Amino acid sequence: MPLEITANDLVRLGIITEYDAEEPRKIAKVLKKQGIIKHYRDKAGIFTMQPKAGGDCQFLDENRRCSVYENRPDVCREFPKVSSRPGYCPYIRKK
């Protein structure tokens, strides 16, 4: 599942500054060039993060644990209440 975050999340993660967040279109072009984001939806103000080669979130470490947990994006903080499949976690095996 792609990780969709806001400019505020990017600020919290230390990827951009608060000043950069005031011009999301401009910063989106830079972040896309750097391979940090895959896409930016201007009307919604949503950045889609570039996943790792295997499709995992770029913030997962080699043990598949969040490497930015303290500063994680709002959508991660709200999971599983907020997702395309509420309550679904791809890392929990079915019984």
Buried (B, 14 or more C-beta within 10 A) or exposed (E): EEBBBBBBBBBBBEBBEEEBBEEBEEBBEEBBEEEBBBEBEEEEBBBBBBBEEEEEBBBBEEEEEEEBEEBBBEBBEEBEEEBEEEEEEEEEEEE
